[in-house]
Amino acid sequence: MPDFAQLASALGIAFADPALLAEALTHRSYLNEHREYAGSHNERLEFLGDAVLELAVTDFLFGKFPEKPEGELTAYRAALVNTVSLSETAQALGMNDYLLLSKGEARDTGRARDVILADALEAVIGAVYLDQGYAPAEAFIARALYGKIDGIIAQRAYQDAKSRFQELVQEKRGITPAYETLSEAGPAHDKRFTVGVFIGEEEIARGDGKSKQEAEQAAAQAGLAALRW
């Protein structure tokens, strides 16, 4: 069993209820293989943390960019809290070494692991909120994420990946890319979609998201990377 107290110290959080951090890092698959485990998986905490994260980031961006219109703020927020950004942040915080996963999930890399890490980070946010309230949760989000926004803007990573991908495909290939929902999983309140982007019959890349629109954007971003555009 990982030393969750060590992670809590690295995160700068003193949990009144340390079991919440363990729950935040427990994937559903772990319980399927360890029936004796008395803890819970992290999906409820992820659901809560997602809402806390959206509020905190929205408030941060609203205050930081008083002259920006709603559309640009929405794009900034999407880039800051998408699966890739959250996964990178979770990796940087060292969370990957503390995940409780099934043997199969533990072997996953790439896109599948990105989703697990992003969900775990949201669950940790939910755990901090339950344990200590909104202000400490927002402070944790600030330390972990807000510093990325200047780089996102400088690299124009907030731009609509789907629109950019379509323009480039039409320019370079003379065809419009198509998107297909490949899978849909999870309960009604917490769906997870996987979408593939195709040029003609060729599947270029896949993306995940909590909505089809988010998954399409992730697929387009992955397509840009796959084609080195």
C-alpha beads as a LAMMPS data file, in Angstrom:
LAMMPS data file: protein, C-alpha beads

229 atoms
228 bonds

1 atom types
1 bond types

-500.0 500.0 xlo xhi
-500.0 500.0 ylo yhi
-500.0 500.0 zlo zhi

Masses

1 110.0

Atoms # bond

1 1 1 0.000 0.000 0.000
2 1 1 1.449 3.415 -0.901
3 1 1 2.412 5.873 1.822
4 1 1 -0.344 8.412 1.275
5 1 1 0.967 10.566 4.139
6 1 1 4.109 11.099 2.090
7 1 1 2.065 12.311 -0.865
8 1 1 -0.049 14.573 1.356
9 1 1 3.151 16.167 2.634
10 1 1 4.435 16.653 -0.923
11 1 1 1.126 18.253 -1.871
12 1 1 1.295 20.584 1.123
13 1 1 -2.004 19.320 2.568
14 1 1 -2.558 18.079 6.122
15 1 1 -5.708 15.969 5.868
16 1 1 -7.896 15.730 8.947
17 1 1 -9.261 12.517 7.408
18 1 1 -6.381 10.813 5.556
19 1 1 -8.768 8.161 4.209
20 1 1 -10.104 10.769 1.792
21 1 1 -6.761 10.990 0.003
22 1 1 -6.575 7.194 -0.288
23 1 1 -10.103 7.164 -1.739
24 1 1 -9.187 9.893 -4.227
25 1 1 -6.416 7.700 -5.617
26 1 1 -8.381 4.443 -5.745
27 1 1 -9.570 3.459 -9.207
28 1 1 -12.718 1.358 -9.520
29 1 1 -10.696 -1.450 -11.092
30 1 1 -8.663 -1.890 -7.889
31 1 1 -11.773 -2.825 -5.913
32 1 1 -12.677 -5.454 -8.485
33 1 1 -9.398 -7.280 -7.788
34 1 1 -9.199 -6.580 -4.047
35 1 1 -12.525 -7.512 -2.514
36 1 1 -10.976 -7.309 0.930
37 1 1 -10.186 -3.597 0.521
38 1 1 -12.401 -1.568 2.867
39 1 1 -12.090 1.722 0.995
40 1 1 -14.140 3.228 -1.830
41 1 1 -13.228 4.176 -5.385
42 1 1 -12.789 7.798 -6.398
43 1 1 -15.688 8.473 -8.769
44 1 1 -17.831 10.432 -6.306
45 1 1 -14.869 12.572 -5.252
46 1 1 -14.003 13.168 -8.907
47 1 1 -17.576 14.344 -9.547
48 1 1 -17.298 16.822 -6.667
49 1 1 -13.780 17.933 -7.520
50 1 1 -14.722 18.639 -11.121
51 1 1 -17.311 21.175 -9.946
52 1 1 -14.898 22.803 -7.476
53 1 1 -12.216 22.998 -10.159
54 1 1 -14.535 24.637 -12.678
55 1 1 -15.651 27.286 -10.187
56 1 1 -12.112 28.044 -9.018
57 1 1 -10.637 28.307 -12.514
58 1 1 -13.567 30.380 -13.757
59 1 1 -13.174 32.825 -10.871
60 1 1 -9.395 33.008 -11.422
61 1 1 -9.705 33.738 -15.130
62 1 1 -12.532 36.223 -14.598
63 1 1 -10.337 38.238 -12.249
64 1 1 -7.071 37.881 -14.176
65 1 1 -8.458 38.948 -17.549
66 1 1 -11.093 41.658 -16.878
67 1 1 -11.161 42.797 -20.500
68 1 1 -11.515 39.374 -22.148
69 1 1 -14.912 38.315 -23.545
70 1 1 -16.735 35.185 -22.443
71 1 1 -15.660 33.185 -25.483
72 1 1 -11.940 33.655 -24.855
73 1 1 -12.284 32.944 -21.143
74 1 1 -14.115 29.715 -21.971
75 1 1 -11.309 28.698 -24.320
76 1 1 -8.667 29.480 -21.683
77 1 1 -10.538 27.428 -19.101
78 1 1 -10.949 24.475 -21.439
79 1 1 -7.224 24.428 -22.163
80 1 1 -6.328 24.661 -18.483
81 1 1 -8.603 21.852 -17.265
82 1 1 -8.618 19.402 -20.184
83 1 1 -7.463 15.817 -19.714
84 1 1 -3.935 16.408 -21.005
85 1 1 -3.343 19.452 -18.797
86 1 1 -4.704 17.747 -15.666
87 1 1 -2.770 14.566 -16.386
88 1 1 0.486 16.501 -16.806
89 1 1 -0.197 18.295 -13.542
90 1 1 -0.943 15.054 -11.694
91 1 1 2.288 13.567 -13.046
92 1 1 4.259 16.603 -11.931
93 1 1 2.753 16.278 -8.440
94 1 1 3.934 12.662 -8.250
95 1 1 0.447 11.174 -8.080
96 1 1 1.144 8.418 -10.581
97 1 1 3.184 6.500 -7.998
98 1 1 0.294 6.455 -5.521
99 1 1 -2.593 5.254 -7.699
100 1 1 -4.390 2.088 -6.638
101 1 1 -5.158 0.244 -9.882
102 1 1 -5.922 -3.244 -11.113
103 1 1 -3.046 -5.104 -12.729
104 1 1 -4.532 -4.413 -16.156
105 1 1 -5.022 -0.698 -15.551
106 1 1 -1.525 -0.446 -14.072
107 1 1 -0.094 -1.565 -17.408
108 1 1 -1.977 1.097 -19.372
109 1 1 -0.011 4.015 -20.720
110 1 1 -0.708 6.974 -22.979
111 1 1 -4.292 8.130 -23.356
112 1 1 -5.785 5.626 -20.893
113 1 1 -3.381 6.619 -18.125
114 1 1 -3.955 10.312 -18.869
115 1 1 -7.668 9.870 -18.150
116 1 1 -6.987 8.010 -14.896
117 1 1 -4.546 10.680 -13.716
118 1 1 -6.836 13.566 -14.666
119 1 1 -9.737 11.939 -12.827
120 1 1 -7.537 11.308 -9.793
121 1 1 -6.464 14.951 -9.649
122 1 1 -10.099 16.048 -9.694
123 1 1 -10.812 13.501 -6.954
124 1 1 -7.973 14.910 -4.823
125 1 1 -9.497 18.365 -5.240
126 1 1 -12.826 16.929 -4.106
127 1 1 -11.105 15.310 -1.121
128 1 1 -9.473 18.595 -0.062
129 1 1 -12.813 20.379 -0.393
130 1 1 -14.602 17.802 1.783
131 1 1 -11.816 17.742 4.344
132 1 1 -11.088 21.456 4.660
133 1 1 -13.521 23.521 2.622
134 1 1 -13.379 25.676 -0.489
135 1 1 -10.506 28.054 0.377
136 1 1 -7.845 25.327 0.891
137 1 1 -9.121 23.492 -2.196
138 1 1 -8.846 26.666 -4.269
139 1 1 -5.363 27.303 -2.861
140 1 1 -4.294 23.820 -3.930
141 1 1 -5.708 24.395 -7.432
142 1 1 -3.870 27.725 -7.593
143 1 1 -0.533 26.114 -6.715
144 1 1 -1.054 23.246 -9.135
145 1 1 -2.613 24.888 -12.177
146 1 1 -2.797 28.674 -12.374
147 1 1 0.852 29.059 -13.314
148 1 1 0.208 27.232 -16.591
149 1 1 -2.079 29.876 -18.062
150 1 1 0.650 32.198 -19.383
151 1 1 2.249 29.338 -21.318
152 1 1 -1.125 28.269 -22.693
153 1 1 -1.716 31.778 -24.016
154 1 1 1.818 32.202 -25.354
155 1 1 1.557 28.896 -27.250
156 1 1 -2.027 29.643 -28.332
157 1 1 -2.945 26.231 -26.925
158 1 1 -6.382 27.602 -26.072
159 1 1 -7.409 27.841 -29.711
160 1 1 -10.167 25.530 -30.900
161 1 1 -8.266 22.396 -31.938
162 1 1 -11.180 21.073 -33.983
163 1 1 -11.365 24.191 -36.138
164 1 1 -7.589 24.270 -36.641
165 1 1 -7.528 20.593 -37.547
166 1 1 -10.333 21.017 -40.089
167 1 1 -8.641 24.008 -41.739
168 1 1 -5.336 22.170 -42.061
169 1 1 -6.890 18.942 -43.352
170 1 1 -8.855 20.853 -45.972
171 1 1 -5.743 22.787 -46.945
172 1 1 -3.373 19.812 -47.083
173 1 1 -5.666 16.928 -48.016
174 1 1 -8.618 18.618 -49.717
175 1 1 -11.142 16.801 -47.529
176 1 1 -13.133 17.490 -44.363
177 1 1 -12.284 15.307 -41.357
178 1 1 -15.032 13.255 -39.726
179 1 1 -15.618 12.302 -36.090
180 1 1 -17.086 9.058 -34.811
181 1 1 -18.032 8.123 -31.257
182 1 1 -16.189 4.864 -30.588
183 1 1 -17.308 4.175 -27.036
184 1 1 -19.391 5.560 -24.193
185 1 1 -18.967 4.463 -20.589
186 1 1 -19.875 5.430 -17.052
187 1 1 -23.048 6.359 -15.173
188 1 1 -25.401 9.009 -16.483
189 1 1 -23.967 11.744 -14.242
190 1 1 -20.366 10.973 -15.173
191 1 1 -20.155 9.774 -18.781
192 1 1 -16.843 9.258 -20.564
193 1 1 -16.779 9.361 -24.369
194 1 1 -14.065 8.192 -26.743
195 1 1 -14.151 9.745 -30.220
196 1 1 -12.033 8.959 -33.263
197 1 1 -11.135 11.515 -35.930
198 1 1 -10.878 10.250 -39.490
199 1 1 -9.513 11.552 -42.767
200 1 1 -11.401 9.532 -45.296
201 1 1 -11.291 5.938 -44.037
202 1 1 -8.093 6.452 -42.018
203 1 1 -8.374 6.886 -38.268
204 1 1 -5.855 9.565 -37.322
205 1 1 -6.284 9.795 -33.548
206 1 1 -8.633 9.357 -30.616
207 1 1 -9.698 11.581 -27.758
208 1 1 -11.603 11.237 -24.487
209 1 1 -13.918 13.608 -22.712
210 1 1 -16.910 14.011 -20.452
211 1 1 -18.988 15.044 -23.454
212 1 1 -18.830 14.223 -27.141
213 1 1 -17.765 17.796 -27.851
214 1 1 -14.868 17.592 -25.383
215 1 1 -13.810 14.222 -26.795
216 1 1 -13.873 15.617 -30.340
217 1 1 -11.630 18.505 -29.277
218 1 1 -9.244 16.042 -27.624
219 1 1 -9.228 13.888 -30.763
220 1 1 -8.495 16.910 -32.936
221 1 1 -5.638 17.949 -30.646
222 1 1 -4.249 14.416 -30.787
223 1 1 -4.641 14.482 -34.577
224 1 1 -2.595 17.660 -34.828
225 1 1 0.144 15.998 -32.791
226 1 1 -0.026 12.745 -34.756
227 1 1 0.357 14.546 -38.066
228 1 1 2.969 16.925 -36.624
229 1 1 0.940 19.957 -37.579

Bonds

1 1 1 2
2 1 2 3
3 1 3 4
4 1 4 5
5 1 5 6
6 1 6 7
7 1 7 8
8 1 8 9
9 1 9 10
10 1 10 11
11 1 11 12
12 1 12 13
13 1 13 14
14 1 14 15
15 1 15 16
16 1 16 17
17 1 17 18
18 1 18 19
19 1 19 20
20 1 20 21
21 1 21 22
22 1 22 23
23 1 23 24
24 1 24 25
25 1 25 26
26 1 26 27
27 1 27 28
28 1 28 29
29 1 29 30
30 1 30 31
31 1 31 32
32 1 32 33
33 1 33 34
34 1 34 35
35 1 35 36
36 1 36 37
37 1 37 38
38 1 38 39
39 1 39 40
40 1 40 41
41 1 41 42
42 1 42 43
43 1 43 44
44 1 44 45
45 1 45 46
46 1 46 47
47 1 47 48
48 1 48 49
49 1 49 50
50 1 50 51
51 1 51 52
52 1 52 53
53 1 53 54
54 1 54 55
55 1 55 56
56 1 56 57
57 1 57 58
58 1 58 59
59 1 59 60
60 1 60 61
61 1 61 62
62 1 62 63
63 1 63 64
64 1 64 65
65 1 65 66
66 1 66 67
67 1 67 68
68 1 68 69
69 1 69 70
70 1 70 71
71 1 71 72
72 1 72 73
73 1 73 74
74 1 74 75
75 1 75 76
76 1 76 77
77 1 77 78
78 1 78 79
79 1 79 80
80 1 80 81
81 1 81 82
82 1 82 83
83 1 83 84
84 1 84 85
85 1 85 86
86 1 86 87
87 1 87 88
88 1 88 89
89 1 89 90
90 1 90 91
91 1 91 92
92 1 92 93
93 1 93 94
94 1 94 95
95 1 95 96
96 1 96 97
97 1 97 98
98 1 98 99
99 1 99 100
100 1 100 101
101 1 101 102
102 1 102 103
103 1 103 104
104 1 104 105
105 1 105 106
106 1 106 107
107 1 107 108
108 1 108 109
109 1 109 110
110 1 110 111
111 1 111 112
112 1 112 113
113 1 113 114
114 1 114 115
115 1 115 116
116 1 116 117
117 1 117 118
118 1 118 119
119 1 119 120
120 1 120 121
121 1 121 122
122 1 122 123
123 1 123 124
124 1 124 125
125 1 125 126
126 1 126 127
127 1 127 128
128 1 128 129
129 1 129 130
130 1 130 131
131 1 131 132
132 1 132 133
133 1 133 134
134 1 134 135
135 1 135 136
136 1 136 137
137 1 137 138
138 1 138 139
139 1 139 140
140 1 140 141
141 1 141 142
142 1 142 143
143 1 143 144
144 1 144 145
145 1 145 146
146 1 146 147
147 1 147 148
148 1 148 149
149 1 149 150
150 1 150 151
151 1 151 152
152 1 152 153
153 1 153 154
154 1 154 155
155 1 155 156
156 1 156 157
157 1 157 158
158 1 158 159
159 1 159 160
160 1 160 161
161 1 161 162
162 1 162 163
163 1 163 164
164 1 164 165
165 1 165 166
166 1 166 167
167 1 167 168
168 1 168 169
169 1 169 170
170 1 170 171
171 1 171 172
172 1 172 173
173 1 173 174
174 1 174 175
175 1 175 176
176 1 176 177
177 1 177 178
178 1 178 179
179 1 179 180
180 1 180 181
181 1 181 182
182 1 182 183
183 1 183 184
184 1 184 185
185 1 185 186
186 1 186 187
187 1 187 188
188 1 188 189
189 1 189 190
190 1 190 191
191 1 191 192
192 1 192 193
193 1 193 194
194 1 194 195
195 1 195 196
196 1 196 197
197 1 197 198
198 1 198 199
199 1 199 200
200 1 200 201
201 1 201 202
202 1 202 203
203 1 203 204
204 1 204 205
205 1 205 206
206 1 206 207
207 1 207 208
208 1 208 209
209 1 209 210
210 1 210 211
211 1 211 212
212 1 212 213
213 1 213 214
214 1 214 215
215 1 215 216
216 1 216 217
217 1 217 218
218 1 218 219
219 1 219 220
220 1 220 221
221 1 221 222
222 1 222 223
223 1 223 224
224 1 224 225
225 1 225 226
226 1 226 227
227 1 227 228
228 1 228 229
